[in-house]
Amino acid sequence: MDRFMDVGHVAETLPDLSEALNDPRLRQFGLVGGVVLVAVGAFLSLAPASGQWLFWSYAVAATLVFLGVPLLCLGLAAPDPEPGSLFHLGIELTTTQRRAVALGSLCITVTPIVLAVGTPLGLPSLVLAIAAATAILGSVLVLTGFVAWTSAAIAEPSRH
């Protein structure tokens, strides 16, 4: 059997999620990529458009923001680089908190995909309910990761 068709071989070559989330390079990629996507989406939504371009302008702007915000969250959740770095923010989440933020970011990213795929199928209210539930779940997971880190950071100085 070809090595690319062997499930065991493919599973062994996949990167570990923990290793990917613990890579400090994710901070630079997430912050820069997230800010750029959100900024382009915001400027696109402000650009004057009329007629048929109005819908597409808003659709592309919303998609860019829905992709930029989770990427920005992943960048904030990534390990903090050395103190002299431009991207050193002092945010240091645990592995569990990083996983919660990553899962929440994935849920937020899936939301526009659910809308884009499900709406043409003719079930608009069901699709909207699923998309809303996915976005809310993703937001709760992202906030849970950051709130847990914030509460630990606030409580830590009082212990000493």
N, CA and C atoms as a LAMMPS dump frame, in Angstrom:
ITEM: TIMESTEP
0
ITEM: NUMBER OF ATOMS
480
ITEM: BOX BOUNDS ff ff ff
-5.0000000000000000e+02 5.0000000000000000e+02
-5.0000000000000000e+02 5.0000000000000000e+02
-5.0000000000000000e+02 5.0000000000000000e+02
ITEM: ATOMS id mol type element x y z
1 1 1 N 0.84 -1.166 0
2 1 2 C 0 0 0
3 1 3 C 0.892 1.239 0
4 2 1 N 0.46 2.247 -0.724
5 2 2 C 1.2 3.493 -0.79
6 2 3 C 1.225 4.156 0.588
7 3 1 N 2.343 4.798 0.933
8 3 2 C 2.484 5.409 2.257
9 3 3 C 1.448 6.502 2.506
10 4 1 N 1.018 7.195 1.439
11 4 2 C 0.044 8.264 1.599
12 4 3 C -1.359 7.724 1.825
13 5 1 N -1.573 6.467 1.536
14 5 2 C -2.881 5.851 1.752
15 5 3 C -2.927 5.102 3.078
16 6 1 N -1.791 4.924 3.73
17 6 2 C -1.73 4.218 4.992
18 6 3 C -2.132 5.181 6.116
19 7 1 N -3.234 4.879 6.793
20 7 2 C -3.761 5.768 7.818
21 7 3 C -2.772 5.919 8.974
22 8 1 N -2.125 4.857 9.374
23 8 2 C -1.168 4.922 10.471
24 8 3 C -0.007 5.84 10.166
25 9 1 N 0.524 5.75 8.953
26 9 2 C 1.655 6.602 8.557
27 9 3 C 1.231 8.072 8.513
28 10 1 N 0.058 8.334 7.957
29 10 2 C -0.415 9.72 7.877
30 10 3 C -0.644 10.278 9.278
31 11 1 N -1.225 9.487 10.175
32 11 2 C -1.466 9.947 11.539
33 11 3 C -0.157 10.243 12.271
34 12 1 N 0.885 9.487 11.997
35 12 2 C 2.172 9.732 12.642
36 12 3 C 2.843 10.999 12.138
37 13 1 N 2.565 11.397 10.901
38 13 2 C 3.218 12.576 10.33
39 13 3 C 2.462 13.869 10.604
40 14 1 N 1.246 13.799 11.137
41 14 2 C 0.501 15.014 11.446
42 14 3 C 1.147 15.727 12.634
43 15 1 N 1.151 17.044 12.608
44 15 2 C 1.737 17.761 13.747
45 15 3 C 0.837 17.641 14.974
46 16 1 N 1.455 17.681 16.13
47 16 2 C 0.722 17.622 17.382
48 16 3 C 0.11 18.99 17.656
49 17 1 N -1.155 19.016 18.054
50 17 2 C -1.83 20.282 18.322
51 17 3 C -1.155 21.038 19.458
52 18 1 N -0.706 20.334 20.468
53 18 2 C -0.041 21.003 21.589
54 18 3 C 1.246 21.683 21.142
55 19 1 N 2.001 21.028 20.264
56 19 2 C 3.228 21.637 19.751
57 19 3 C 2.921 22.882 18.938
58 20 1 N 1.88 22.813 18.117
59 20 2 C 1.511 23.97 17.295
60 20 3 C 1.055 25.135 18.163
61 21 1 N 0.27 24.858 19.207
62 21 2 C -0.215 25.928 20.076
63 21 3 C 0.88 26.483 20.979
64 22 1 N 1.945 25.73 21.212
65 22 2 C 3.05 26.19 22.054
66 22 3 C 4.165 26.864 21.266
67 23 1 N 3.977 27.035 19.962
68 23 2 C 4.987 27.667 19.125
69 23 3 C 4.886 29.192 19.261
70 24 1 N 5.936 29.88 19.716
71 24 2 C 5.858 31.332 19.89
72 24 3 C 5.698 32.098 18.576
73 25 1 N 6.012 31.458 17.448
74 25 2 C 5.833 32.145 16.162
75 25 3 C 4.364 32.393 15.854
76 26 1 N 3.481 31.649 16.516
77 26 2 C 2.05 31.851 16.328
78 26 3 C 1.625 33.236 16.81
79 27 1 N 2.353 33.804 17.774
80 27 2 C 2.032 35.143 18.277
81 27 3 C 2.172 36.179 17.161
82 28 1 N 3.301 36.169 16.461
83 28 2 C 3.515 37.14 15.395
84 28 3 C 2.514 36.946 14.256
85 29 1 N 2.337 35.701 13.839
86 29 2 C 1.43 35.4 12.733
87 29 3 C 0.001 35.787 13.085
88 30 1 N -0.438 35.436 14.285
89 30 2 C -1.809 35.719 14.692
90 30 3 C -2.094 37.193 14.867
91 31 1 N -1.181 37.899 15.523
92 31 2 C -1.408 39.327 15.746
93 31 3 C -1.378 40.118 14.448
94 32 1 N -0.36 39.909 13.642
95 32 2 C -0.249 40.661 12.391
96 32 3 C -1.366 40.259 11.421
97 33 1 N -1.564 38.958 11.234
98 33 2 C -2.605 38.496 10.318
99 33 3 C -3.992 38.901 10.767
100 34 1 N -4.276 38.779 12.066
101 34 2 C -5.59 39.146 12.584
102 34 3 C -5.881 40.625 12.448
103 35 1 N -4.904 41.456 12.795
104 35 2 C -5.104 42.898 12.691
105 35 3 C -5.284 43.317 11.226
106 36 1 N -4.515 42.733 10.332
107 36 2 C -4.633 43.086 8.911
108 36 3 C -6.005 42.681 8.371
109 37 1 N -6.456 41.451 8.675
110 37 2 C -7.763 41.009 8.18
111 37 3 C -8.905 41.851 8.742
112 38 1 N -8.852 42.158 10.032
113 38 2 C -9.907 42.972 10.636
114 38 3 C -9.88 44.385 10.059
115 39 1 N -8.704 44.957 9.861
116 39 2 C -8.603 46.31 9.308
117 39 3 C -9.11 46.361 7.871
118 40 1 N -8.724 45.398 7.058
119 40 2 C -9.205 45.376 5.668
120 40 3 C -10.719 45.18 5.639
121 41 1 N -11.233 44.299 6.493
122 41 2 C -12.681 44.1 6.56
123 41 3 C -13.406 45.355 7.004
124 42 1 N -12.843 46.072 7.984
125 42 2 C -13.474 47.302 8.459
126 42 3 C -13.461 48.38 7.384
127 43 1 N -12.334 48.538 6.711
128 43 2 C -12.257 49.546 5.656
129 43 3 C -13.149 49.19 4.478
130 44 1 N -13.27 47.915 4.173
131 44 2 C -14.138 47.491 3.081
132 44 3 C -15.602 47.751 3.411
133 45 1 N -15.971 47.591 4.674
134 45 2 C -17.359 47.857 5.044
135 45 3 C -17.661 49.354 5.045
136 46 1 N -16.634 50.184 5.185
137 46 2 C -16.829 51.633 5.156
138 46 3 C -16.803 52.206 3.743
139 47 1 N -16.239 51.46 2.801
140 47 2 C -16.101 51.952 1.429
141 47 3 C -17.487 52.13 0.798
142 48 1 N -17.662 53.224 0.069
143 48 2 C -18.969 53.429 -0.568
144 48 3 C -19.177 52.424 -1.702
145 49 1 N -20.307 51.767 -1.66
146 49 2 C -20.665 50.813 -2.706
147 49 3 C -22.153 50.972 -2.982
148 50 1 N -22.548 50.624 -4.185
149 50 2 C -23.961 50.744 -4.534
150 50 3 C -24.354 49.566 -5.412
151 51 1 N -25.639 49.335 -5.48
152 51 2 C -26.166 48.285 -6.337
153 51 3 C -25.758 46.903 -5.888
154 52 1 N -25.372 46.093 -6.858
155 52 2 C -25.007 44.701 -6.562
156 52 3 C -23.706 44.588 -5.789
157 53 1 N -22.835 45.58 -5.864
158 53 2 C -21.569 45.529 -5.15
159 53 3 C -21.74 45.754 -3.66
160 54 1 N -22.863 46.34 -3.244
161 54 2 C -23.104 46.598 -1.834
162 54 3 C -23.151 45.292 -1.049
163 55 1 N -23.886 44.313 -1.549
164 55 2 C -23.986 43.022 -0.865
165 55 3 C -22.627 42.343 -0.779
166 56 1 N -21.907 42.294 -1.903
167 56 2 C -20.619 41.598 -1.916
168 56 3 C -19.58 42.315 -1.065
169 57 1 N -19.651 43.629 -1.024
170 57 2 C -18.725 44.383 -0.183
171 57 3 C -18.926 44.031 1.284
172 58 1 N -20.174 43.994 1.721
173 58 2 C -20.46 43.641 3.11
174 58 3 C -20.182 42.174 3.394
175 59 1 N -20.454 41.295 2.439
176 59 2 C -20.204 39.862 2.647
177 59 3 C -18.709 39.582 2.793
178 60 1 N -17.9 40.186 1.95
179 60 2 C -16.448 39.988 2.031
180 60 3 C -15.907 40.639 3.308
181 61 1 N -16.409 41.807 3.661
182 61 2 C -15.963 42.483 4.875
183 61 3 C -16.279 41.637 6.107
184 62 1 N -17.48 41.096 6.172
185 62 2 C -17.865 40.267 7.322
186 62 3 C -17.026 38.998 7.389
187 63 1 N -16.756 38.397 6.249
188 63 2 C -15.942 37.182 6.222
189 63 3 C -14.52 37.467 6.691
190 64 1 N -13.955 38.582 6.248
191 64 2 C -12.603 38.937 6.684
192 64 3 C -12.549 39.176 8.19
193 65 1 N -13.561 39.817 8.729
194 65 2 C -13.589 40.056 10.174
195 65 3 C -13.79 38.739 10.92
196 66 1 N -14.668 37.868 10.411
197 66 2 C -14.9 36.582 11.065
198 66 3 C -13.665 35.681 11.01
199 67 1 N -12.775 35.899 10.055
200 67 2 C -11.521 35.153 10.012
201 67 3 C -10.422 35.863 10.801
202 68 1 N -10.453 37.186 10.83
203 68 2 C -9.413 37.958 11.502
204 68 3 C -9.496 37.911 13.014
205 69 1 N -10.699 37.934 13.558
206 69 2 C -10.85 37.937 15.02
207 69 3 C -10.334 36.634 15.641
208 70 1 N -10.706 35.448 15.119
209 70 2 C -10.133 34.228 15.704
210 70 3 C -8.617 34.139 15.546
211 71 1 N -8.101 34.617 14.421
212 71 2 C -6.657 34.612 14.223
213 71 3 C -5.973 35.534 15.23
214 72 1 N -6.574 36.678 15.499
215 72 2 C -6.057 37.591 16.503
216 72 3 C -6.097 36.949 17.89
217 73 1 N -7.17 36.241 18.193
218 73 2 C -7.266 35.548 19.487
219 73 3 C -6.198 34.476 19.623
220 74 1 N -5.947 33.726 18.545
221 74 2 C -4.881 32.727 18.586
222 74 3 C -3.522 33.382 18.797
223 75 1 N -3.32 34.529 18.178
224 75 2 C -2.061 35.254 18.374
225 75 3 C -1.89 35.724 19.802
226 76 1 N -2.97 36.176 20.418
227 76 2 C -2.886 36.611 21.815
228 76 3 C -2.669 35.43 22.756
229 77 1 N -3.21 34.265 22.398
230 77 2 C -3.092 33.09 23.261
231 77 3 C -1.752 32.376 23.107
232 78 1 N -1.02 32.67 22.056
233 78 2 C 0.258 31.994 21.812
234 78 3 C 1.255 32.332 22.918
235 79 1 N 2.276 31.485 23.074
236 79 2 C 3.279 31.755 24.112
237 79 3 C 3.959 33.105 23.903
238 80 1 N 4.253 33.752 25.005
239 80 2 C 4.898 35.057 24.962
240 80 3 C 6.363 34.898 24.581
241 81 1 N 6.841 35.627 23.565
242 81 2 C 8.265 35.545 23.226
243 81 3 C 9.116 36.24 24.283
244 82 1 N 10.413 36.259 24.072
245 82 2 C 11.331 36.843 25.052
246 82 3 C 10.965 38.307 25.315
247 83 1 N 11.273 38.804 26.518
248 83 2 C 10.849 40.145 26.934
249 83 3 C 11.269 41.288 26.018
250 84 1 N 12.341 41.182 25.274
251 84 2 C 12.76 42.284 24.409
252 84 3 C 12.044 42.33 23.073
253 85 1 N 11.221 41.356 22.782
254 85 2 C 10.56 41.257 21.485
255 85 3 C 9.442 42.292 21.344
256 86 1 N 9.174 42.658 20.118
257 86 2 C 8.089 43.587 19.809
258 86 3 C 6.732 42.982 20.173
259 87 1 N 6.621 41.663 20.118
260 87 2 C 5.355 40.986 20.357
261 87 3 C 5.214 40.488 21.803
262 88 1 N 6.07 40.926 22.694
263 88 2 C 5.969 40.546 24.11
264 88 3 C 4.865 41.375 24.753
265 89 1 N 3.781 40.699 25.18
266 89 2 C 2.643 41.394 25.768
267 89 3 C 2.413 41.039 27.234
268 90 1 N 3.082 40.024 27.724
269 90 2 C 2.895 39.602 29.101
270 90 3 C 1.721 38.654 29.293
271 91 1 N 1.136 38.187 28.215
272 91 2 C 0.011 37.243 28.295
273 91 3 C 0.592 35.837 28.178
274 92 1 N 0.41 35.03 29.213
275 92 2 C 0.95 33.664 29.214
276 92 3 C -0.141 32.699 29.667
277 93 1 N -0.85 32.119 28.714
278 93 2 C -1.919 31.179 29.009
279 93 3 C -1.357 29.781 29.228
280 94 1 N -2.09 28.974 29.981
281 94 2 C -1.713 27.577 30.159
282 94 3 C -2.107 26.803 28.907
283 95 1 N -1.679 25.555 28.831
284 95 2 C -2.005 24.722 27.682
285 95 3 C -3.512 24.517 27.558
286 96 1 N -4.192 24.301 28.663
287 96 2 C -5.643 24.117 28.632
288 96 3 C -6.344 25.39 28.174
289 97 1 N -5.884 26.538 28.631
290 97 2 C -6.479 27.803 28.206
291 97 3 C -6.227 28.053 26.719
292 98 1 N -5.029 27.688 26.235
293 98 2 C -4.732 27.824 24.803
294 98 3 C -5.646 26.933 23.964
295 99 1 N -5.882 25.724 24.45
296 99 2 C -6.778 24.814 23.723
297 99 3 C -8.196 25.346 23.687
298 100 1 N -8.661 25.944 24.783
299 100 2 C -10.004 26.528 24.801
300 100 3 C -10.108 27.671 23.796
301 101 1 N -9.088 28.513 23.748
302 101 2 C -9.087 29.624 22.791
303 101 3 C -9.033 29.093 21.359
304 102 1 N -8.222 28.058 21.122
305 102 2 C -8.117 27.484 19.77
306 102 3 C -9.442 26.855 19.34
307 103 1 N -10.103 26.123 20.238
308 103 2 C -11.39 25.516 19.903
309 103 3 C -12.448 26.585 19.674
310 104 1 N -12.443 27.626 20.503
311 104 2 C -13.376 28.735 20.301
312 104 3 C -13.122 29.463 18.99
313 105 1 N -11.862 29.648 18.65
314 105 2 C -11.521 30.291 17.375
315 105 3 C -11.992 29.457 16.197
316 106 1 N -11.865 28.139 16.322
317 106 2 C -12.355 27.255 15.265
318 106 3 C -13.866 27.367 15.121
319 107 1 N -14.583 27.41 16.235
320 107 2 C -16.042 27.558 16.177
321 107 3 C -16.443 28.872 15.511
322 108 1 N -15.747 29.956 15.847
323 108 2 C -16.058 31.252 15.248
324 108 3 C -15.756 31.23 13.748
325 109 1 N -14.679 30.568 13.36
326 109 2 C -14.309 30.481 11.948
327 109 3 C -15.314 29.656 11.158
328 110 1 N -15.901 28.656 11.78
329 110 2 C -16.856 27.781 11.088
330 110 3 C -18.19 28.491 10.838
331 111 1 N -18.499 29.508 11.621
332 111 2 C -19.794 30.177 11.523
333 111 3 C -20.115 30.695 10.118
334 112 1 N -19.252 31.485 9.459
335 112 2 C -19.606 31.933 8.107
336 112 3 C -19.649 30.785 7.098
337 113 1 N -18.888 29.726 7.365
338 113 2 C -18.927 28.575 6.463
339 113 3 C -20.285 27.885 6.562
340 114 1 N -20.81 27.762 7.78
341 114 2 C -22.142 27.176 7.971
342 114 3 C -23.19 28.01 7.242
343 115 1 N -23.087 29.324 7.354
344 115 2 C -24.035 30.189 6.664
345 115 3 C -23.92 30.074 5.147
346 116 1 N -22.691 30.041 4.646
347 116 2 C -22.491 29.984 3.2
348 116 3 C -22.945 28.658 2.595
349 117 1 N -22.744 27.576 3.32
350 117 2 C -23.117 26.263 2.803
351 117 3 C -24.592 25.969 3.068
352 118 1 N -25.094 26.355 4.23
353 118 2 C -26.442 25.981 4.618
354 118 3 C -27.551 26.82 4.033
355 119 1 N -27.308 28.087 3.767
356 119 2 C -28.363 28.966 3.264
357 119 3 C -28.912 28.528 1.913
358 120 1 N -28.089 28.142 0.945
359 120 2 C -28.656 27.699 -0.343
360 120 3 C -29.473 26.412 -0.249
361 121 1 N -29.369 25.68 0.854
362 121 2 C -30.119 24.44 0.993
363 121 3 C -31.588 24.674 1.329
364 122 1 N -31.957 25.898 1.667
365 122 2 C -33.357 26.222 1.898
366 122 3 C -33.831 26.059 3.322
367 123 1 N -32.945 26.012 4.286
368 123 2 C -33.329 25.914 5.688
369 123 3 C -32.794 27.127 6.449
370 124 1 N -33.269 28.322 6.119
371 124 2 C -32.635 29.52 6.686
372 124 3 C -32.733 29.624 8.203
373 125 1 N -33.861 29.288 8.791
374 125 2 C -33.969 29.447 10.247
375 125 3 C -33.11 28.423 10.987
376 126 1 N -33.03 27.2 10.479
377 126 2 C -32.182 26.185 11.102
378 126 3 C -30.711 26.552 10.946
379 127 1 N -30.341 27.028 9.775
380 127 2 C -28.95 27.419 9.521
381 127 3 C -28.559 28.588 10.416
382 128 1 N -29.447 29.563 10.538
383 128 2 C -29.15 30.706 11.41
384 128 3 C -29.024 30.273 12.867
385 129 1 N -29.847 29.354 13.308
386 129 2 C -29.763 28.873 14.687
387 129 3 C -28.45 28.131 14.932
388 130 1 N -28.045 27.297 13.991
389 130 2 C -26.783 26.563 14.133
390 130 3 C -25.599 27.534 14.105
391 131 1 N -25.624 28.496 13.182
392 131 2 C -24.534 29.466 13.092
393 131 3 C -24.453 30.327 14.349
394 132 1 N -25.601 30.744 14.864
395 132 2 C -25.597 31.557 16.08
396 132 3 C -25.077 30.756 17.272
397 133 1 N -25.51 29.505 17.385
398 133 2 C -25.036 28.668 18.487
399 133 3 C -23.538 28.421 18.388
400 134 1 N -23.036 28.219 17.179
401 134 2 C -21.602 27.999 16.981
402 134 3 C -20.802 29.252 17.336
403 135 1 N -21.286 30.413 16.919
404 135 2 C -20.587 31.667 17.226
405 135 3 C -20.604 31.95 18.723
406 136 1 N -21.723 31.693 19.378
407 136 2 C -21.805 31.931 20.819
408 136 3 C -20.893 30.969 21.57
409 137 1 N -20.915 29.691 21.185
410 137 2 C -20.041 28.713 21.829
411 137 3 C -18.571 29.098 21.649
412 138 1 N -18.201 29.509 20.453
413 138 2 C -16.826 29.925 20.197
414 138 3 C -16.433 31.137 21.019
415 139 1 N -17.323 32.11 21.106
416 139 2 C -17.032 33.309 21.895
417 139 3 C -16.872 32.974 23.372
418 140 1 N -17.722 32.087 23.867
419 140 2 C -17.638 31.691 25.275
420 140 3 C -16.313 30.975 25.541
421 141 1 N -15.898 30.099 24.637
422 141 2 C -14.631 29.39 24.835
423 141 3 C -13.439 30.338 24.808
424 142 1 N -13.435 31.28 23.869
425 142 2 C -12.339 32.243 23.796
426 142 3 C -12.295 33.089 25.061
427 143 1 N -13.45 33.58 25.465
428 143 2 C -13.491 34.398 26.681
429 143 3 C -13.113 33.597 27.918
430 144 1 N -13.505 32.33 27.961
431 144 2 C -13.16 31.487 29.107
432 144 3 C -11.646 31.37 29.262
433 145 1 N -10.942 31.165 28.151
434 145 2 C -9.482 31.064 28.215
435 145 3 C -8.842 32.33 28.734
436 146 1 N -9.287 33.481 28.243
437 146 2 C -8.677 34.739 28.656
438 146 3 C -9.125 35.178 30.049
439 147 1 N -10.378 34.913 30.41
440 147 2 C -10.847 35.269 31.749
441 147 3 C -10.147 34.416 32.804
442 148 1 N -9.935 33.132 32.495
443 148 2 C -9.218 32.268 33.443
444 148 3 C -7.795 32.773 33.65
445 149 1 N -7.117 33.191 32.587
446 149 2 C -5.764 33.718 32.725
447 149 3 C -5.778 35.037 33.516
448 150 1 N -6.757 35.908 33.21
449 150 2 C -6.843 37.194 33.897
450 150 3 C -7.093 37.004 35.389
451 151 1 N -8.011 36.109 35.731
452 151 2 C -8.297 35.904 37.15
453 151 3 C -7.089 35.301 37.878
454 152 1 N -6.359 34.414 37.205
455 152 2 C -5.149 33.856 37.826
456 152 3 C -4.078 34.94 37.977
457 153 1 N -3.957 35.814 36.989
458 153 2 C -2.952 36.881 37.066
459 153 3 C -3.303 37.894 38.149
460 154 1 N -4.578 38.159 38.35
461 154 2 C -4.99 39.085 39.396
462 154 3 C -4.798 38.47 40.775
463 155 1 N -5.113 37.186 40.908
464 155 2 C -5.02 36.519 42.206
465 155 3 C -3.593 36.204 42.61
466 156 1 N -2.704 36.061 41.643
467 156 2 C -1.325 35.674 41.935
468 156 3 C -0.574 36.675 42.808
469 157 1 N -0.6 37.98 42.552
470 157 2 C 0.138 38.903 43.421
471 157 3 C -0.378 38.913 44.865
472 158 1 N -1.654 38.632 45.085
473 158 2 C -2.198 38.679 46.439
474 158 3 C -1.727 37.48 47.268
475 159 1 N -1.239 36.428 46.618
476 159 2 C -0.758 35.252 47.343
477 159 3 C 0.609 35.501 47.957
478 160 1 N 1.379 36.401 47.4
479 160 2 C 2.754 36.617 47.873
480 160 3 C 2.814 37.63 48.97
